[in-house]
Amino acid sequence: MAYDRELADRLREVLQNEPGLAERPMFGGLAFLINGNMAVSASGQGGLLLRIDPAQSDALTAQPHVERFVMRGRAMDGWLRVDPQAVESDADLTRWVASGTAYARALPPK
């Protein structure tokens, strides 16, 4: 499945003033990187792939429509799948993107 282009456009709007922003196809979607670190992606499976502080994984996955991203059969701390239902409103999308960008900004630039 191709990523949701409308969601990618919404992500561009939220991220438009973010310094060090780049877009790159990754994981079957369109990733948005800050200083070379992935913050968020319009996932090829729908919704978002979000990179967060691993220490926040339990708290954030307690929210509806959010789960750890599974890679090669293993649930990954610090990576979330956020279903489309969780980002229907602009306020919700902005809140999720803020979590991803805050973590990406905290990492050393690549």
DRENGUGU-698942 format. One record per atom (N, C-alpha, C): x, y, z; atom name; chain; residue in one letter; residue number from 1. Coordinates in Angstrom, 3 decimals. Layout:
// DRENGUGU-698942
          u          v          w   atome   chaine   residu   num
          X          Y          Z      CA        A        a   NUM
...
//
This chain:
// DRENGUGU-698942
          u          v          w   atome   chaine   residu   num
      0.851     -1.187      0.000       N        A        m     1
      0.000      0.000      0.000      CA        A        m     1
      0.893      1.246      0.000       C        A        m     1
      0.597      2.171     -0.864       N        A        a     2
      1.322      3.443     -0.898      CA        A        a     2
      0.893      4.296      0.296       C        A        a     2
      1.789      5.195      0.695       N        A        y     3
      1.438      6.057      1.825      CA        A        y     3
      0.324      7.029      1.427       C        A        y     3
     -0.355      7.549      2.428       N        A        d     4
     -1.466      8.486      2.260      CA        A        d     4
     -0.899      9.864      1.909       C        A        d     4
     -1.078     10.285      0.681       N        A        r     5
     -0.525     11.567      0.222      CA        A        r     5
     -1.178     12.760      0.924       C        A        r     5
     -2.448     12.636      1.252       N        A        e     6
     -3.118     13.717      1.994      CA        A        e     6
     -2.494     13.868      3.383       C        A        e     6
     -2.219     12.741      4.026       N        A        l     7
     -1.564     12.791      5.334      CA        A        l     7
     -0.162     13.384      5.199       C        A        l     7
      0.562     13.009      4.153       N        A        a     8
      1.901     13.580      3.932      CA        A        a     8
      1.814     15.094      3.775       C        A        a     8
      0.800     15.576      3.052       N        A        d     9
      0.622     17.029      2.902      CA        A        d     9
      0.307     17.686      4.243       C        A        d     9
     -0.498     17.027      5.070       N        A        r    10
     -0.801     17.557      6.397      CA        A        r    10
      0.462     17.605      7.247       C        A        r    10
      1.306     16.576      7.133       N        A        l    11
      2.573     16.569      7.868      CA        A        l    11
      3.468     17.711      7.395       C        A        l    11
      3.539     17.933      6.095       N        A        r    12
      4.341     19.058      5.571      CA        A        r    12
      3.871     20.383      6.156       C        A        r    12
      2.564     20.530      6.271       N        A        e    13
      2.023     21.780      6.814      CA        A        e    13
      2.432     21.960      8.279       C        A        e    13
      2.347     20.900      9.056       N        A        v    14
      2.720     20.977     10.472      CA        A        v    14
      4.217     21.238     10.621       C        A        v    14
      5.014     20.650      9.744       N        A        l    15
      6.475     20.698      9.871      CA        A        l    15
      7.144     21.810      9.071       C        A        l    15
      6.387     22.610      8.357       N        A        q    16
      6.958     23.552      7.392      CA        A        q    16
      8.006     24.505      7.962       C        A        q    16
      7.939     24.859      9.206       N        A        n    17
      8.910     25.799      9.781      CA        A        n    17
      9.988     25.108     10.616       C        A        n    17
     10.055     23.811     10.529       N        A        e    18
     11.006     23.039     11.330      CA        A        e    18
     12.400     23.128     10.705       C        A        e    18
     13.389     23.654     11.431       N        A        p    19
     14.755     23.716     10.882      CA        A        p    19
     15.328     22.317     10.672       C        A        p    19
     16.115     22.164      9.631       N        A        g    20
     16.786     20.902      9.362      CA        A        g    20
     15.883     19.810      8.826       C        A        g    20
     14.730     20.182      8.267       N        A        l    21
     13.750     19.212      7.784      CA        A        l    21
     14.140     18.653      6.420       C        A        l    21
     13.964     17.346      6.259       N        A        a    22
     14.153     16.677      4.973      CA        A        a    22
     13.102     15.578      4.852       C        A        a    22
     12.747     15.257      3.625       N        A        e    23
     11.823     14.160      3.342      CA        A        e    23
     12.594     13.054      2.644       C        A        e    23
     12.223     11.802      2.979       N        A        r    24
     12.901     10.668      2.345      CA        A        r    24
     11.970      9.457      2.364       C        A        r    24
     11.858      8.749      1.256       N        A        p    25
     11.098      7.494      1.291      CA        A        p    25
     11.796      6.496      2.211       C        A        p    25
     11.062      5.945      3.168       N        A        m    26
     11.605      4.960      4.119      CA        A        m    26
     10.478      4.046      4.584       C        A        m    26
     10.803      2.795      4.823       N        A        f    27
      9.867      1.831      5.404      CA        A        f    27
      8.540      1.777      4.643       C        A        f    27
      8.556      2.007      3.347       N        A        g    28
      7.338      1.966      2.546      CA        A        g    28
      6.470      3.197      2.673       C        A        g    28
      6.973      4.235      3.313       N        A        g    29
      6.217      5.470      3.479      CA        A        g    29
      7.079      6.665      3.133       C        A        g    29
      6.647      7.829      3.554       N        A        l    30
      7.404      9.058      3.354      CA        A        l    30
      7.797      9.599      4.718       C        A        l    30
      9.102      9.541      5.007       N        A        a    31
      9.617      9.951      6.313      CA        A        a    31
     10.013     11.416      6.301       C        A        a    31
      9.843     12.043      7.454       N        A        f    32
     10.263     13.416      7.675      CA        A        f    32
     11.360     13.373      8.726       C        A        f    32
     12.534     13.859      8.338       N        A        l    33
     13.716     13.799      9.189      CA        A        l    33
     14.094     15.191      9.662       C        A        l    33
     14.601     15.260     10.879       N        A        i    34
     15.109     16.503     11.452      CA        A        i    34
     16.603     16.283     11.683       C        A        i    34
     17.415     17.079     11.018       N        A        n    35
     18.868     16.935     11.131      CA        A        n    35
     19.324     15.495     10.889       C        A        n    35
     18.649     14.820      9.965       N        A        g    36
     19.019     13.463      9.587      CA        A        g    36
     18.393     12.358     10.418       C        A        g    36
     17.633     12.708     11.449       N        A        n    37
     16.977     11.725     12.311      CA        A        n    37
     15.483     11.676     12.009       C        A        n    37
     14.969     10.459     11.792       N        A        m    38
     13.545     10.352     11.498      CA        A        m    38
     12.715     10.779     12.696       C        A        m    38
     11.712     11.612     12.422       N        A        a    39
     10.781     12.053     13.457      CA        A        a    39
      9.429     11.380     13.273       C        A        a    39
      8.936     11.381     12.033       N        A        v    40
      7.601     10.876     11.741      CA        A        v    40
      7.543     10.481     10.274       C        A        v    40
      6.629      9.570      9.973       N        A        s    41
      6.468      9.131      8.599      CA        A        s    41
      4.995      8.928      8.303       C        A        s    41
      4.577      9.296      7.083       N        A        a    42
      3.274      8.877      6.577      CA        A        a    42
      3.491      7.425      6.167       C        A        a    42
      2.955      6.511      6.941       N        A        s    43
      3.253      5.096      6.785      CA        A        s    43
      2.605      4.501      5.549       C        A        s    43
      3.288      3.562      4.946       N        A        g    44
      2.725      2.812      3.835      CA        A        g    44
      1.602      1.888      4.277       C        A        g    44
      1.453      1.683      5.583       N        A        q    45
      0.376      0.867      6.146      CA        A        q    45
     -0.790      1.727      6.631       C        A        q    45
     -0.730      3.024      6.376       N        A        g    46
     -1.750      3.950      6.855      CA        A        g    46
     -1.341      4.546      8.184       C        A        g    46
     -1.775      5.747      8.453       N        A        g    47
     -1.433      6.408      9.703      CA        A        g    47
      0.033      6.803      9.752       C        A        g    47
      0.550      6.914     10.966       N        A        l    48
      1.915      7.387     11.174      CA        A        l    48
      2.827      6.275     11.678       C        A        l    48
      4.063      6.382     11.315       N        A        l    49
      5.155      5.700     11.999      CA        A        l    49
      5.868      6.825     12.725       C        A        l    49
      5.974      6.713     14.028       N        A        l    50
      6.470      7.807     14.852      CA        A        l    50
      7.650      7.346     15.684       C        A        l    50
      8.701      8.139     15.695       N        A        r    51
      9.860      7.846     16.543      CA        A        r    51
      9.753      8.714     17.791       C        A        r    51
      9.880      8.063     18.939       N        A        i    52
      9.719      8.764     20.218      CA        A        i    52
     10.813      8.334     21.179       C        A        i    52
     10.902      9.017     22.294       N        A        d    53
     11.782      8.608     23.382      CA        A        d    53
     11.316      7.223     23.849       C        A        d    53
     12.180      6.222     23.823       N        A        p    54
     11.767      4.881     24.239      CA        A        p    54
     11.140      4.831     25.633       C        A        p    54
     11.539      5.723     26.516       N        A        a    55
     10.972      5.753     27.870      CA        A        a    55
      9.485      6.114     27.867       C        A        a    55
      8.994      6.699     26.784       N        A        q    56
      7.580      7.082     26.686      CA        A        q    56
      6.715      6.008     26.036       C        A        q    56
      7.315      4.908     25.617       N        A        s    57
      6.581      3.878     24.876      CA        A        s    57
      5.353      3.369     25.626       C        A        s    57
      5.501      3.003     26.881       N        A        d    58
      4.365      2.463     27.647      CA        A        d    58
      3.241      3.483     27.775       C        A        d    58
      3.577      4.709     28.121       N        A        a    59
      2.552      5.738     28.320      CA        A        a    59
      1.810      6.042     27.017       C        A        a    59
      2.537      6.142     25.926       N        A        l    60
      1.894      6.505     24.662      CA        A        l    60
      1.099      5.354     24.057       C        A        l    60
      1.535      4.117     24.257       N        A        t    61
      0.773      2.988     23.719      CA        A        t    61
     -0.478      2.692     24.541       C        A        t    61
     -0.632      3.341     25.681       N        A        a    62
     -1.855      3.205     26.467      CA        A        a    62
     -3.006      3.995     25.834       C        A        a    62
     -2.687      4.863     24.887       N        A        q    63
     -3.704      5.669     24.217      CA        A        q    63
     -4.361      4.853     23.103       C        A        q    63
     -5.624      5.160     22.791       N        A        p    64
     -6.319      4.408     21.749      CA        A        p    64
     -5.637      4.556     20.380       C        A        p    64
     -5.660      3.480     19.614       N        A        h    65
     -5.180      3.466     18.230      CA        A        h    65
     -3.669      3.658     18.110       C        A        h    65
     -2.934      3.288     19.149       N        A        v    66
     -1.475      3.434     19.149      CA        A        v    66
     -0.871      2.124     19.633       C        A        v    66
      0.160      1.651     18.929       N        A        e    67
      0.866      0.448     19.351      CA        A        e    67
      2.328      0.555     18.964       C        A        e    67
      3.146     -0.261     19.576       N        A        r    68
      4.555     -0.302     19.201      CA        A        r    68
      4.666     -0.787     17.761       C        A        r    68
      5.602     -0.224     17.034       N        A        f    69
      5.904     -0.665     15.682      CA        A        f    69
      6.578     -2.027     15.780       C        A        f    69
      6.143     -2.957     14.952       N        A        v    70
      6.705     -4.303     14.953      CA        A        v    70
      7.594     -4.461     13.725       C        A        v    70
      8.862     -4.799     13.980       N        A        m    71
      9.814     -5.030     12.902      CA        A        m    71
     10.383     -6.435     13.067       C        A        m    71
     10.246     -7.237     12.018       N        A        r    72
     10.729     -8.623     12.037      CA        A        r    72
     10.179     -9.399     13.236       C        A        r    72
      8.904     -9.164     13.526       N        A        g    73
      8.238     -9.889     14.596      CA        A        g    73
      8.512     -9.375     15.993       C        A        g    73
      9.259     -8.288     16.110       N        A        r    74
      9.614     -7.757     17.435      CA        A        r    74
      9.036     -6.352     17.617       C        A        r    74
      8.300     -6.140     18.708       N        A        a    75
      7.774     -4.815     19.037      CA        A        a    75
      8.932     -3.940     19.492       C        A        a    75
      9.028     -2.763     18.908       N        A        m    76
     10.182     -1.883     19.134      CA        A        m    76
      9.830     -0.741     20.085       C        A        m    76
     10.544     -0.625     21.203       N        A        d    77
     10.407      0.559     22.045      CA        A        d    77
     10.958      1.750     21.270       C        A        d    77
     10.293      2.882     21.388       N        A        g    78
     10.754      4.088     20.715      CA        A        g    78
     10.197      4.277     19.317       C        A        g    78
      9.421      3.317     18.844       N        A        w    79
      8.798      3.408     17.519      CA        A        w    79
      7.324      3.049     17.663       C        A        w    79
      6.447      3.916     17.173       N        A        l    80
      5.006      3.690     17.309      CA        A        l    80
      4.309      3.662     15.959       C        A        l    80
      3.258      2.857     15.894       N        A        r    81
      2.292      2.923     14.799      CA        A        r    81
      1.095      3.666     15.362       C        A        r    81
      0.744      4.756     14.724       N        A        v    82
     -0.403      5.564     15.140      CA        A        v    82
     -1.437      5.449     14.030       C        A        v    82
     -2.547      4.787     14.338       N        A        d    83
     -3.574      4.530     13.333      CA        A        d    83
     -4.216      5.827     12.837       C        A        d    83
     -4.775      5.804     11.634       N        A        p    84
     -5.399      7.004     11.067      CA        A        p    84
     -6.455      7.640     11.980       C        A        p    84
     -7.187      6.828     12.745       N        A        q    85
     -8.215      7.371     13.647      CA        A        q    85
     -7.635      8.318     14.683       C        A        q    85
     -6.371      8.115     15.040       N        A        a    86
     -5.739      8.929     16.081      CA        A        a    86
     -5.225     10.262     15.560       C        A        a    86
     -5.262     10.467     14.242       N        A        v    87
     -4.755     11.726     13.667      CA        A        v    87
     -5.777     12.380     12.746       C        A        v    87
     -7.044     12.115     13.003       N        A        e    88
     -8.090     12.710     12.162      CA        A        e    88
     -8.148     14.225     12.306       C        A        e    88
     -7.968     14.727     13.520       N        A        s    89
     -8.015     16.183     13.710      CA        A        s    89
     -6.607     16.763     13.565       C        A        s    89
     -6.546     18.018     13.160       N        A        d    90
     -5.252     18.694     13.034      CA        A        d    90
     -4.566     18.813     14.391       C        A        d    90
     -5.350     19.021     15.446       N        A        a    91
     -4.767     19.136     16.790      CA        A        a    91
     -4.106     17.824     17.209       C        A        a    91
     -4.763     16.707     16.932       N        A        d    92
     -4.170     15.411     17.278      CA        A        d    92
     -2.917     15.151     16.456       C        A        d    92
     -2.964     15.450     15.168       N        A        l    93
     -1.780     15.259     14.329      CA        A        l    93
     -0.620     16.101     14.846       C        A        l    93
     -0.888     17.344     15.157       N        A        t    94
      0.155     18.248     15.654      CA        A        t    94
      0.759     17.721     16.954       C        A        t    94
     -0.066     17.192     17.828       N        A        r    95
      0.408     16.647     19.107      CA        A        r    95
      1.337     15.460     18.869       C        A        r    95
      0.964     14.549     17.995       N        A        w    96
      1.814     13.391     17.711      CA        A        w    96
      3.118     13.821     17.038       C        A        w    96
      3.016     14.720     16.083       N        A        v    97
      4.223     15.192     15.388      CA        A        v    97
      5.172     15.863     16.381       C        A        v    97
      4.633     16.596     17.343       N        A        a    98
      5.476     17.259     18.344      CA        A        a    98
      6.289     16.237     19.141       C        A        a    98
      5.707     15.088     19.443       N        A        s    99
      6.455     14.043     20.156      CA        A        s    99
      7.624     13.539     19.315       C        A        s    99
      7.378     13.323     18.024       N        A        g   100
      8.433     12.837     17.145      CA        A        g   100
      9.520     13.864     16.892       C        A        g   100
      9.135     15.107     16.688       N        A        t   101
     10.136     16.134     16.407      CA        A        t   101
     10.965     16.443     17.653       C        A        t   101
     10.357     16.426     18.814       N        A        a   102
     11.102     16.694     20.055      CA        A        a   102
     12.196     15.628     20.236       C        A        a   102
     11.858     14.385     19.986       N        A        y   103
     12.869     13.335     20.143      CA        A        y   103
     13.952     13.445     19.064       C        A        y   103
     13.561     13.681     17.840       N        A        a   104
     14.548     13.800     16.749      CA        A        a   104
     15.497     14.963     17.000       C        A        a   104
     14.982     16.084     17.519       N        A        r   105
     15.831     17.251     17.817      CA        A        r   105
     16.812     16.947     18.948       C        A        r   105
     16.448     16.035     19.864       N        A        a   106
     17.297     15.705     21.005      CA        A        a   106
     18.458     14.787     20.618       C        A        a   106
     18.386     14.190     19.453       N        A        l   107
     19.443     13.280     19.004      CA        A        l   107
     20.564     14.059     18.311       C        A        l   107
     21.774     13.512     18.311       N        A        p   108
     22.863     14.180     17.593      CA        A        p   108
     22.563     14.222     16.096       C        A        p   108
     22.872     15.316     15.412       N        A        p   109
     22.645     15.376     13.964      CA        A        p   109
     23.456     14.306     13.255       C        A        p   109
     22.905     13.822     12.147       N        A        k   110
     23.618     12.831     11.326      CA        A        k   110
     24.263     13.514     10.151       C        A        k   110
//
